[in-house]
Amino acid sequence: MSQDSHNSHVTPLQQYHTLVEKGTLRKDDHQTRIIQNLQNLHDQLVTYEPPPVPDVQPKTSLFTRLFHRQEEPEVPVAIPPEQVPNGLYLYGDVGTGKTMLMDLFYNTLPPNVKRKRRVHFHAFMIDVHKRIHAMKAKLGANGGDPILPVARDLAEEASVLCFDEFQVTDIADAMILRRLFESLLNFGVVCVITSNRHPDELYKNGIQRSSFVPCIELLKTRFNVTDLDSGTDYRRVPRALSHVYYHPLTDSTRNEVNKIFTAITSDPSDPVKTNRTLDIWGRTLKVPESTSHVAKFRFEDLCGKPLSAADYLEITKAFGTVFVLDVPKMDLGKKDMARRFITFIDACYESKTKLFVSSEVPIYQVFSDDSSKEKGVSDHMRSVMDDLVSRLPFRSYASVLPPRCSDLQPMCSQGLSPDTVGTSSMFTGEEEIFAFARCCSRLVQMGSKEWAETAGEQ
């Protein structure tokens, strides 16, 4: 590739300065240092040539079939570790700009990077489990290690792999990830990861965590681990909210939401159909009412049934706009529904879905169970919620508005209080509390004018 081609390409640092000049971001020394880390990796990738991915043949000897659970096959090394650029592991709390940095880096990768992939962690692990299942079926009764050939296939598809919101809460994922990362790195794949946790905090108190510790050490030695938390709070800059959440559940509210649904599904060439089916992993999911781009569900349809992240990702992939009706206030008796709703909101956020919701209470209070008032809020929950107060009406990095904007009253001028948002004793573990805080933050951003104007494009 010619030097001119490299010079004409926009780099992460150049893109950051452009966003600052436009007023989309506010210049900050801490953020500039983070962008410099992205720039350094970008510069290394300009001259990095990924090695050919070696062929791997799963061992199917009698010994392997008998002992493969105890004896792990050696991972072939396609390139010495010192010749592979260290990856980036960016971690920080809700609203610290993880996704923005991920997207900025991915969208400014040098032109010589032809094989690349950017994916949310939920979707990544769903894909990995599907591949492992297919590989086990291919290997059949002879057995053999399925992870190594899966890692090879992933390395063939992407020499740079970026995935967002890395977390480990499941023992099956924990057992897979160590060997998967080891294999990808040995095949010369460069990874960029965002997470809400420092590597040392991953899978904390998890079952058989000792088996996951080597993965933590791998992350700390083969990645540059960077904390995104900053002393500057961009989130104090308010954002205008658009009218996409409706409450309480009255006839007037229902009529208003139905009018909106009718208006945006009025194209006669794309009429509303009932019980449209989506095929997900060999089974079908029925969509009560939908066009090819807009879907309408009752809360019970989405969260009252045992649906998974895979189901929600497929829904948001298929429809750019989703209506969710009759969201109740959720107490301890609806904890499973609350978890599914959080997972659904994460899928909507990742897919840039335009959302319309009718709910029993203001959308920010749907997780506010009454028991928290009786028992009090734990110190840890109070700490999370106090931090959330300064974050909710906006996001740290995205479309930070100039001070001259005057249409942001009254909701955003003073921030949201814990009483406004609601606290919930349903969520007790650290990962649960973080997911709850993240969901509240995302619901606010998804109700902003900027989100309403840009989301929903398929």
C-alpha positions in Angstrom: 0.0 0.0 0.0 1.3 3.4 -0.9 2.3 6.1 1.6 -0.3 8.4 0.1 -3.0 5.8 1.0 -1.8 5.8 4.6 -1.7 9.6 4.8 -5.2 9.9 3.4 -6.7 7.7 6.1 -8.2 9.2 9.2 -6.6 8.0 12.4 -8.2 7.8 15.9 -6.4 10.9 17.1 -7.5 12.9 14.0 -11.1 11.7 14.4 -11.1 12.6 18.0 -9.8 16.2 17.3 -12.5 16.5 14.6 -15.2 15.6 17.1 -13.8 18.1 19.6 -13.8 20.8 16.9 -17.4 20.1 16.0 -18.4 20.3 19.6 -19.6 16.7 19.7 -16.9 16.0 22.4 -15.3 18.2 24.9 -11.5 18.2 25.0 -10.1 16.5 28.1 -6.5 15.6 29.0 -7.5 12.2 30.4 -9.6 11.3 27.3 -6.7 12.5 25.1 -4.4 10.0 26.8 -6.9 7.2 26.2 -7.1 8.1 22.5 -3.3 8.1 22.3 -3.4 4.4 23.4 -5.8 3.7 20.5 -3.5 5.7 18.2 -0.5 3.7 19.3 -2.1 0.4 18.5 -3.4 1.9 15.2 0.1 2.8 14.2 1.4 -0.7 15.0 -1.4 -2.2 12.9 -0.4 -0.1 9.9 2.7 -2.3 9.4 1.5 -5.5 11.1 1.1 -8.5 8.8 -1.0 -11.3 10.3 0.5 -14.7 9.8 -1.2 -17.5 7.9 -3.4 -19.3 10.3 -2.1 -22.9 10.7 -4.3 -25.8 10.0 -5.3 -27.7 13.1 -6.5 -31.3 13.2 -8.3 -32.4 16.3 -6.7 -35.4 17.8 -9.0 -38.4 17.8 -6.9 -41.2 19.2 -8.1 -43.6 21.8 -6.0 -41.8 24.3 -7.7 -38.4 23.5 -11.1 -39.9 23.6 -10.5 -41.3 27.0 -8.6 -38.5 28.5 -9.3 -35.3 26.6 -11.1 -33.8 29.6 -7.9 -33.9 31.6 -5.3 -33.4 28.8 -5.7 -30.2 26.8 -4.1 -30.2 23.3 -1.2 -27.8 22.8 -2.1 -24.7 20.9 0.1 -24.2 17.8 1.9 -20.8 17.6 1.6 -19.1 14.3 3.8 -16.1 15.3 6.0 -15.4 18.3 4.1 -13.3 20.9 6.6 -10.5 20.8 5.7 -9.9 17.1 2.0 -9.5 17.8 0.9 -6.0 19.0 -0.5 -6.1 22.5 -4.3 -5.8 22.6 -6.2 -3.1 24.5 -8.4 -3.8 27.5 -10.5 -0.7 28.3 -12.5 -0.8 31.5 -14.7 1.7 33.3 -18.1 2.2 35.0 -21.4 3.1 33.4 -21.2 5.9 30.9 -17.4 6.3 30.7 -17.3 6.1 27.0 -16.3 2.5 26.4 -18.5 1.9 23.3 -17.6 5.3 21.8 -13.9 4.4 22.0 -14.5 1.0 20.6 -16.4 2.4 17.6 -13.9 5.2 17.1 -11.0 2.7 17.0 -12.8 0.2 14.8 -14.0 2.9 12.3 -10.5 4.2 11.9 -8.6 1.0 11.5 -5.9 1.3 8.8 -6.9 0.2 5.2 -4.5 -2.7 5.3 -6.7 -4.4 7.9 -9.0 -6.3 5.6 -10.3 -8.9 8.1 -12.0 -7.3 11.1 -14.9 -7.8 13.4 -16.7 -5.7 16.0 -19.3 -7.5 18.1 -21.0 -7.3 21.5 -19.8 -9.8 24.0 -23.3 -11.5 24.3 -23.4 -12.0 20.6 -19.8 -13.1 20.5 -20.3 -15.9 23.0 -23.6 -17.0 21.4 -21.7 -17.4 18.2 -18.8 -19.2 19.9 -21.2 -21.7 21.6 -23.0 -22.3 18.3 -19.6 -23.0 16.6 -18.5 -25.3 19.3 -21.8 -27.2 19.1 -21.4 -27.6 15.3 -17.8 -28.7 15.7 -18.7 -31.3 18.2 -21.3 -32.7 15.8 -18.7 -32.7 13.0 -16.2 -34.6 15.1 -18.9 -37.1 16.0 -18.2 -40.1 18.1 -14.4 -39.8 17.6 -14.4 -36.9 19.9 -11.6 -34.4 19.9 -11.1 -30.8 21.0 -13.6 -28.4 19.4 -12.3 -25.1 20.8 -9.0 -25.1 18.8 -10.6 -25.4 15.3 -13.3 -22.8 16.4 -10.5 -20.4 17.3 -8.8 -21.1 14.0 -12.1 -20.3 12.1 -12.4 -17.0 14.1 -8.8 -16.1 13.3 -9.4 -16.8 9.6 -12.3 -14.4 9.7 -10.7 -11.5 11.6 -7.1 -10.5 12.4 -8.5 -7.7 14.5 -11.3 -8.5 16.9 -13.2 -5.9 18.9 -15.9 -6.8 21.4 -17.8 -4.7 23.8 -19.1 -5.2 27.3 -16.8 -8.2 28.2 -18.1 -9.9 31.3 -17.9 -13.5 32.7 -20.8 -14.7 34.9 -21.2 -18.2 33.5 -18.9 -21.2 34.3 -19.3 -22.5 30.7 -18.0 -19.2 29.3 -15.2 -19.1 31.9 -13.9 -22.6 30.9 -14.0 -21.7 27.2 -12.5 -18.2 27.3 -9.1 -19.1 28.6 -8.3 -21.5 25.8 -10.1 -19.5 23.2 -8.1 -16.3 24.0 -4.8 -18.3 24.1 -5.5 -19.8 20.7 -6.6 -16.5 19.1 -3.5 -14.7 20.4 -1.2 -17.5 19.2 -2.8 -17.3 15.8 -1.8 -13.6 15.7 -5.3 -12.0 16.3 -5.2 -8.6 17.9 -8.1 -7.9 20.3 -9.6 -4.8 21.7 -12.0 -5.4 24.7 -14.2 -3.1 26.7 -15.5 -4.1 30.2 -16.8 -2.7 33.4 -14.3 -4.7 35.4 -10.5 -4.8 35.8 -9.3 -8.2 34.8 -8.6 -9.1 38.4 -12.3 -8.5 39.2 -13.6 -10.8 36.4 -15.7 -13.8 37.5 -15.1 -12.9 41.1 -16.5 -15.5 43.5 -17.4 -17.7 40.4 -17.5 -21.5 40.6 -14.0 -23.0 39.9 -12.6 -19.5 39.5 -9.1 -20.9 39.8 -9.5 -22.4 36.4 -10.2 -18.9 35.0 -7.2 -17.3 36.6 -4.8 -18.1 33.7 -7.1 -16.2 31.4 -6.9 -13.2 33.8 -3.1 -13.4 33.6 -3.2 -13.7 29.9 -5.3 -10.5 29.7 -2.8 -8.7 32.0 0.3 -9.7 30.1 -0.9 -9.6 26.4 -3.2 -6.5 26.7 -2.6 -2.9 27.7 -5.1 -2.5 30.6 -6.5 1.0 30.7 -8.9 2.6 33.2 -11.4 4.9 31.6 -12.7 6.6 34.7 -11.9 10.3 34.7 -12.1 13.1 37.2 -14.0 15.1 34.6 -17.7 14.4 34.6 -19.0 15.0 31.1 -22.3 13.6 32.2 -23.3 16.9 33.9 -24.0 18.2 30.4 -27.7 17.5 30.0 -29.5 16.1 27.0 -33.1 16.7 25.8 -35.5 13.9 26.2 -37.9 12.9 23.4 -41.4 11.6 24.1 -40.9 7.8 23.7 -42.0 6.6 27.2 -45.6 6.8 28.2 -47.2 6.3 31.6 -49.4 5.4 33.5 -51.3 2.5 31.8 -54.5 4.4 31.1 -56.8 4.3 28.1 -55.4 7.7 27.1 -51.8 6.4 27.2 -52.7 3.3 25.2 -54.5 5.3 22.5 -51.5 7.6 22.2 -49.1 4.8 21.7 -51.4 3.0 19.2 -51.7 6.2 17.2 -47.9 6.3 16.9 -47.7 2.7 15.9 -50.5 3.2 13.3 -48.7 6.3 11.9 -45.3 4.6 11.4 -46.8 1.4 9.9 -49.1 3.1 7.4 -47.2 2.1 4.3 -49.7 0.0 2.2 -46.8 -1.8 0.6 -45.6 -3.1 4.0 -48.8 -3.9 6.0 -48.9 -5.0 9.6 -48.9 -8.8 10.0 -49.9 -10.8 13.0 -47.8 -13.7 14.4 -44.9 -13.2 12.1 -42.3 -15.9 12.9 -38.5 -15.5 13.5 -36.3 -18.6 13.2 -33.8 -18.7 16.1 -31.6 -21.7 16.6 -34.0 -24.1 15.0 -37.1 -22.9 16.8 -39.6 -20.1 16.1 -40.5 -17.0 17.9 -43.8 -15.3 17.1 -44.1 -11.5 16.8 -47.6 -10.5 17.7 -47.8 -7.5 15.3 -45.2 -6.2 12.9 -44.2 -4.9 9.5 -40.9 -5.7 8.0 -39.2 -3.0 10.1 -41.5 -2.3 13.1 -42.6 -4.7 15.8 -45.0 -4.5 18.7 -45.0 -6.7 21.8 -46.6 -6.7 25.2 -44.2 -6.9 28.0 -45.5 -10.3 28.9 -44.6 -11.5 25.4 -41.0 -10.4 25.7 -40.2 -10.9 29.4 -42.9 -13.2 30.8 -41.5 -16.1 28.7 -38.1 -17.9 29.0 -36.4 -15.9 26.2 -32.7 -15.4 26.1 -30.1 -12.9 24.8 -30.1 -14.7 21.5 -33.8 -14.1 21.1 -33.6 -10.4 21.9 -30.6 -9.9 19.6 -32.5 -11.6 16.8 -35.6 -9.3 17.4 -33.5 -6.1 17.4 -31.6 -7.4 14.3 -34.9 -7.9 12.4 -36.7 -4.7 13.5 -35.3 -1.2 13.7 -38.2 0.0 15.8 -39.8 -1.9 18.7 -42.9 -1.1 20.8 -43.1 -2.6 24.3 -46.5 -2.2 25.9 -47.7 -2.5 29.5 -44.4 -2.7 31.4 -45.2 -3.2 35.1 -43.5 -2.0 38.1 -41.3 -4.9 39.0 -40.8 -6.2 42.6 -39.1 -9.3 43.9 -41.9 -11.5 42.5 -40.9 -10.3 39.0 -37.1 -10.6 39.3 -36.7 -13.0 36.4 -38.8 -10.6 34.2 -36.6 -7.7 35.4 -33.4 -9.6 34.3 -34.9 -10.4 30.9 -36.0 -6.7 30.5 -32.4 -5.6 31.2 -31.1 -8.1 28.7 -33.6 -6.9 26.1 -32.6 -3.2 26.7 -28.9 -4.2 26.2 -29.8 -5.8 22.9 -31.8 -2.7 21.8 -28.9 -0.4 22.8 -26.3 -2.5 20.9 -28.5 -2.6 17.8 -29.4 1.1 17.9 -33.1 0.2 18.1 -35.7 2.9 18.3 -37.9 2.1 21.3 -41.4 3.1 22.4 -42.6 2.0 25.8 -45.8 2.3 27.8 -45.4 1.5 31.5 -47.2 1.5 34.8 -44.8 4.0 36.3 -42.1 6.3 34.8 -39.7 4.1 32.9 -36.9 5.0 35.4 -38.9 3.6 38.3 -39.9 0.2 36.9 -37.2 -1.6 39.0 -38.2 0.3 42.2 -39.6 -2.4 44.5 -41.3 -1.3 47.7 -39.3 -3.7 49.9 -36.2 -1.4 49.5 -38.1 1.3 51.5 -38.8 -1.1 54.3 -35.3 -2.7 54.5 -33.2 0.3 53.5 -30.7 0.4 50.7 -27.3 -1.3 51.2 -24.2 0.9 51.3 -23.0 -0.6 48.1 -26.3 -0.1 46.3 -26.4 3.5 47.6 -22.9 4.1 46.3 -23.9 2.8 42.9 -27.1 4.8 42.8 -25.3 8.0 44.0 -22.8 7.6 41.2 -25.7 6.9 38.8 -27.4 10.2 39.7 -24.6 12.2 38.0 -24.8 9.9 34.9 -28.3 9.2 34.0 -29.6 12.1 31.9 -26.8 11.8 29.4 -23.8 9.8 28.4 -20.2 10.8 29.0 -19.0 11.0 25.4 -21.8 10.8 23.0 -23.1 14.0 21.4 -22.2 16.3 24.3 -24.2 19.4 23.7 -22.8 23.0 23.9 -23.9 25.1 26.9 -26.0 27.3 24.7 -28.8 24.6 24.3 -31.9 25.9 26.1 -34.4 23.2 25.5 -33.2 20.8 28.2 -35.5 21.9 31.1 -36.9 20.8 33.4 -35.8 17.2 33.7 -32.1 17.4 32.9 -31.1 20.6 34.6 -30.5 19.1 38.0 -30.0 15.4 37.3 -32.1 12.5 38.5 -32.2 11.6 42.1 -32.3 8.0 43.5 -35.9 8.7 44.4 -36.7 9.6 40.8 -34.9 6.5 39.4 -35.8 4.2 42.2 -33.6 1.7 44.0 -34.2 -2.0 44.1 -33.4 -4.6 46.7 -33.9 -7.2 43.9 -30.4 -6.6 42.6 -27.8 -7.8 45.1 -24.6 -9.1 43.4 -22.1 -6.7 41.9 -22.8 -7.8 38.4 -26.6 -7.5 38.9 -26.2 -4.0 40.4 -24.0 -2.9 37.5 -26.4 -4.3 34.9 -29.3 -2.5 36.7 -27.4 0.8 36.7 -26.4 0.4 33.0 -29.9 -0.4 32.0 -31.2 2.8 33.7 -28.5 4.8 32.0 -29.3 3.4 28.6 -33.0 3.9 29.0 -32.4 7.6 29.5 -30.1 7.8 26.5 -32.6 5.9 24.4 -35.2 8.4 25.3 -33.1 11.3 24.2 -33.8 13.5 21.1 -30.5 12.5 19.5 -31.3 8.8 19.9 -34.8 9.2 18.5 -33.4 11.0 15.5 -30.6 8.5 14.6 -31.8 5.1 15.8 -34.0 2.6 14.0 -32.2 2.6 10.7 -31.9 -1.0 9.3 
